[in-house]
Amino acid sequence: MKRFRQYRKSQEIRDQYADVSVAVSDFIYPYFVVEGKGVKQEITSMPDVFRFSIDELLIDIEHLLSLGIDKILLFGVLDNKDKDERGSAGYTAGNIISAAVKSIKEHFPHIVVFTDVCLCEYTSHGHCGLLHDHDVDNDTTLPLLAEMAYRHAAAGADFVAPSAMMDGQVEAIKNRLTKENLNTKILAYSAKYASAFYGPFRDAAGSSPSFGDRKTYQMDFRTLNQGIEEIAADIEEGADWIMVKPAMAYLDMLYRASQQFPDHPLVAYQVSGEYSMLKNGAVQGFFDEERIFFESLTAIKRAGADYIISYYAKEFAKKHIKS
């Protein structure tokens, strides 16, 4: 009889044999950025997550850095009146994210800034690209994504992160950055599934589609190999880092990606629905909040993620300060 319980007798012994750990340095913290001044607005569907104007964002980033988290991902949030069918507010000079990047880099030059590159937060219809016959037109969207990425990179972003799931988006962005002699890296949302777990994000960013859904361009979660094929294509087009999104329901994809593409840093996005589900479950007393997040984040790391985008990162850092 093989005896395993000897490895579990005490907390000290369990810690000794634990071969997976989550560090504060593993996290990328997502921020929602709005126009104006003095804005810090809690998002109803995402407890303890806020929309920030740039001045308030800088204050929060200073606190974030004090916790040891030095990587952030920025999303722009606009009033409906500022949106149009082409999402032009997302890629014009002085757009909200470019302005935020410039300000952040002036105050905190060593923080690593990722920017989301997608039109859904900026279009009046809420879809991720230009429309033709009531569906997103892939190829006419690509130059606009490239322009957005260029604006973010020129402002000082370390990484641009295309999330629109347009075929060829990484190549289009890579070509534009190369043309402009910019060395900004690309974090590709490579295996991004059409998921019900995105609900709270769409509330936070005001990016719900005004009709239909995104199933014609985001991946069908019933597929087994498309995610691997998508990642391979993004790497061929020039992606520096790769991503699987969502995380908790796609641990198999994280593992497979980590095994097949070991030379490319792998990011997992613990998305809004995953975060809010655990947060609200803890509020209802269904489970202990600290334990459930620690377990879920450890599972993501165990599956092969090198980095984790999570709205819980600050709270994790406060409770598990060692990095």
C-alpha positions in Angstrom: 0.0 0.0 0.0 1.4 3.4 -1.0 0.9 5.9 1.8 0.2 9.5 0.7 -1.2 11.0 3.9 2.3 11.6 5.2 2.5 14.5 2.7 -0.5 16.2 4.3 -0.1 15.9 8.0 0.4 19.6 8.8 0.4 23.0 7.1 4.2 23.0 7.1 4.4 19.6 5.4 1.8 20.6 2.9 3.7 23.7 2.1 6.9 21.7 1.7 5.4 19.5 -0.9 3.4 22.1 -2.8 5.0 22.4 -6.2 2.8 25.1 -7.7 2.7 28.7 -6.3 1.2 32.0 -7.3 3.4 35.1 -6.9 2.4 38.7 -6.9 4.7 39.2 -9.9 2.5 36.8 -11.9 -0.4 39.3 -12.1 -1.6 41.8 -14.7 -4.2 44.1 -13.2 -7.0 45.4 -15.5 -8.2 49.0 -15.3 -11.2 50.8 -16.8 -10.4 54.4 -17.9 -13.0 57.1 -18.4 -12.9 60.8 -19.4 -13.1 63.5 -16.8 -11.5 64.3 -13.5 -12.0 63.0 -10.0 -13.9 60.0 -11.2 -13.7 56.8 -9.1 -16.9 54.9 -9.8 -17.5 51.4 -8.4 -18.9 48.9 -11.0 -22.1 47.4 -9.7 -21.7 44.0 -11.2 -18.0 43.8 -10.1 -17.5 44.4 -6.4 -14.4 46.4 -5.5 -13.6 47.2 -9.2 -13.8 50.8 -10.4 -13.9 53.0 -13.4 -11.2 55.7 -13.1 -10.5 59.0 -14.7 -6.8 59.4 -15.4 -6.0 61.5 -12.3 -7.6 59.0 -10.0 -6.0 56.1 -12.0 -2.6 57.5 -11.2 -3.4 57.5 -7.4 -4.6 53.9 -7.6 -1.5 52.8 -9.6 0.7 54.2 -6.9 -1.1 51.9 -4.4 -0.9 49.0 -6.9 2.9 49.4 -7.2 3.2 49.4 -3.4 1.7 46.0 -3.4 4.3 44.7 -5.8 2.1 44.5 -8.9 3.9 46.2 -11.8 1.8 45.2 -14.9 -1.5 46.7 -15.9 -4.0 46.3 -18.8 -6.1 49.3 -19.9 -9.6 49.4 -21.3 -11.3 52.6 -22.5 -14.9 53.4 -21.5 -16.9 56.1 -23.4 -20.2 57.7 -23.1 -22.6 56.5 -25.8 -22.7 60.0 -27.2 -19.0 59.8 -28.1 -19.3 56.5 -30.0 -19.9 56.0 -33.7 -20.3 53.2 -36.1 -16.5 53.2 -36.9 -15.3 53.4 -33.3 -13.2 56.4 -34.3 -12.8 57.6 -30.7 -10.6 54.6 -30.1 -7.9 55.4 -32.6 -7.9 59.2 -33.2 -5.0 61.3 -31.8 -5.5 61.9 -28.1 -7.8 59.0 -27.6 -8.5 58.1 -23.9 -6.1 55.1 -23.7 -3.2 56.9 -25.5 -3.7 59.8 -23.1 -3.7 57.4 -20.1 -0.6 55.6 -21.3 1.3 58.8 -21.7 0.4 60.1 -18.3 1.1 56.7 -16.6 4.6 56.5 -18.2 5.4 60.1 -17.2 4.7 59.2 -13.6 5.7 55.6 -13.4 8.1 54.9 -16.3 8.9 51.3 -15.1 5.4 50.0 -15.0 4.6 47.6 -17.8 1.5 48.8 -19.7 -0.7 46.6 -21.8 -3.5 48.1 -23.8 -6.6 46.4 -25.2 -7.0 46.8 -29.0 -10.6 46.3 -30.0 -13.4 48.5 -31.3 -16.2 47.1 -29.2 -15.8 49.7 -26.4 -16.0 52.5 -29.0 -18.6 51.5 -31.6 -22.2 52.6 -31.3 -23.3 49.0 -32.1 -21.0 47.4 -29.6 -19.4 45.0 -32.0 -15.6 44.5 -32.4 -15.3 45.8 -36.0 -16.9 47.5 -38.9 -20.2 46.1 -40.0 -21.3 44.9 -43.4 -24.7 43.2 -43.9 -25.2 43.2 -40.1 -22.0 41.2 -39.4 -18.5 42.3 -38.7 -16.3 42.7 -41.8 -13.0 41.2 -41.0 -10.7 42.9 -43.6 -12.0 46.4 -43.4 -11.6 46.3 -39.6 -7.9 45.3 -39.7 -6.5 48.8 -40.6 -8.4 50.4 -37.8 -7.1 47.9 -35.2 -3.6 48.6 -36.6 -4.1 52.3 -36.2 -5.4 51.9 -32.6 -2.3 49.8 -31.8 0.0 52.4 -33.4 -1.6 55.2 -31.3 -1.1 53.2 -28.1 2.4 52.2 -28.9 3.4 55.8 -29.9 2.1 56.9 -26.5 4.4 54.5 -24.8 2.6 51.2 -24.3 4.9 48.3 -23.7 2.4 45.8 -25.2 -0.7 46.1 -27.4 -3.2 43.4 -26.9 -5.6 42.8 -29.9 -8.8 41.1 -28.7 -11.2 41.6 -31.6 -10.6 38.1 -32.9 -10.3 39.2 -36.5 -8.3 36.9 -38.7 -4.9 38.5 -39.5 -5.1 41.1 -36.7 -1.7 40.3 -35.3 0.0 40.5 -38.7 -1.8 43.8 -39.5 -0.6 45.3 -36.2 2.9 43.9 -36.5 3.3 45.4 -40.0 2.1 48.8 -38.8 4.4 48.9 -35.8 7.3 47.8 -37.9 6.6 50.5 -40.5 6.6 53.1 -37.7 9.9 51.7 -36.2 8.2 50.8 -33.0 9.4 47.8 -30.9 6.1 47.5 -28.9 5.3 43.9 -28.2 2.0 42.1 -29.0 0.0 40.1 -26.5 -2.5 38.2 -28.7 -5.9 37.2 -27.4 -5.3 34.1 -29.3 -7.8 31.6 -27.9 -10.7 33.8 -27.0 -14.0 32.0 -26.7 -17.6 33.3 -27.1 -18.3 33.0 -23.4 -21.2 33.8 -21.1 -18.6 34.7 -18.5 -18.0 38.1 -20.0 -21.3 39.6 -18.8 -20.1 41.9 -16.0 -17.3 43.3 -18.3 -19.8 44.4 -20.8 -21.6 46.3 -18.1 -18.2 47.8 -16.9 -17.1 48.9 -20.3 -20.5 49.6 -21.8 -19.7 47.3 -24.7 -22.7 45.0 -25.0 -23.7 44.5 -28.7 -26.8 46.4 -29.6 -27.9 43.4 -31.6 -26.9 39.7 -32.0 -23.8 38.3 -30.4 -20.1 37.8 -31.2 -20.2 34.1 -32.1 -19.2 34.8 -35.7 -15.7 35.9 -34.6 -15.1 34.7 -31.1 -14.4 31.0 -30.8 -17.1 28.3 -30.2 -16.3 26.7 -26.9 -17.4 23.3 -28.2 -14.3 23.1 -30.4 -11.2 21.2 -29.3 -8.4 22.1 -31.6 -9.3 25.5 -33.0 -7.7 27.2 -30.1 -4.3 25.6 -30.7 -4.6 26.5 -34.4 -5.5 30.1 -33.5 -2.4 30.4 -31.2 -0.1 28.9 -33.9 -1.4 31.4 -36.4 -0.9 34.3 -34.1 2.7 33.2 -33.4 3.3 32.9 -37.1 2.0 36.4 -37.6 4.4 37.8 -34.9 2.7 37.6 -31.5 5.2 37.8 -28.6 2.9 36.6 -25.9 -0.3 34.5 -26.2 -3.5 34.3 -24.2 -6.4 31.9 -23.3 -9.6 33.6 -22.3 -11.6 32.8 -20.1 -9.4 30.9 -17.7 -11.2 28.7 -15.2 -13.5 26.8 -17.6 -10.6 26.4 -20.1 -7.8 24.9 -18.0 -7.4 22.2 -20.6 -6.6 24.8 -23.2 -4.1 26.5 -21.0 -2.3 23.2 -20.4 -2.2 22.3 -24.0 -1.0 25.7 -25.0 1.7 25.6 -22.4 2.9 22.3 -23.7 2.8 23.1 -27.4 4.2 26.7 -27.3 6.7 26.7 -24.4 8.8 29.5 -25.9 6.0 32.0 -25.7 4.8 33.5 -22.4 1.2 32.3 -21.8 -1.4 34.6 -20.2 -4.7 33.5 -18.7 -7.5 36.0 -18.2 -9.7 35.3 -15.1 -12.6 37.2 -16.6 -15.3 39.4 -15.1 -17.9 36.6 -14.7 -15.4 34.3 -13.0 -14.4 37.1 -10.6 -18.0 38.2 -9.9 -19.2 34.7 -9.4 -16.6 33.9 -6.8 -17.0 37.3 -5.1 -20.8 37.1 -4.9 -20.7 33.5 -3.8 -18.4 34.5 -0.9 -20.8 37.3 0.0 -23.6 34.8 0.1 -21.6 32.7 2.5 -21.2 29.8 0.0 -17.5 29.7 0.5 -14.5 31.6 2.0 -13.4 34.3 -0.4 -9.7 34.1 0.2 -9.6 30.4 -0.1 -11.7 30.2 -3.2 -9.7 32.8 -5.1 -6.4 31.3 -3.9 -7.5 27.8 -5.1 -8.8 29.1 -8.5 -5.7 31.2 -9.2 -3.5 28.3 -8.2 -5.4 26.0 -10.6 -4.8 28.5 -13.4 -1.1 28.6 -12.7 -1.0 24.8 -12.3 -2.5 24.5 -15.8 0.4 26.3 -17.3 -0.2 30.1 -17.2 2.9 32.3 -16.8 0.8 35.4 -16.1 -2.7 35.9 -14.9 -5.0 38.9 -15.6 -7.3 39.1 -12.6 -9.5 41.7 -10.9 -8.6 40.0 -7.6 -4.8 40.7 -8.0 -4.7 43.6 -5.4 -6.6 41.6 -2.8 -4.4 38.6 -3.4 -1.3 40.8 -3.0 -2.6 42.2 0.3 -3.2 38.7 1.7 -0.2 36.8 0.1 2.4 39.5 0.0 5.4 37.3 -0.7 6.4 37.4 -4.3 
